[in-house]
């Protein structure tokens, strides 16, 4: 199952399995992943899942705070691949998709 590994400013890592559906990230408690820091927008980003192609994309939902994907500021939805790095506020997330690797 695809997952996100999260490291924050406290140095602790956490792994979140990703269900095969869209996944919302932000400061608001209604998000699938809550990142409780003022550098994160209430609704900051969304991971989009394409079930037909088994592909993931990341999309920036914030108009004021950037999302970085592999050190580049995200300006439009971008495909995610195993070990891609996402930066949201003070948080660094690593996308892992072992299933996709075994299919190739």
Order of alpha helices (4+ residues) and beta strands (2+ residues): beta-beta-beta-beta-beta-beta-beta-beta-beta-beta-beta-alpha
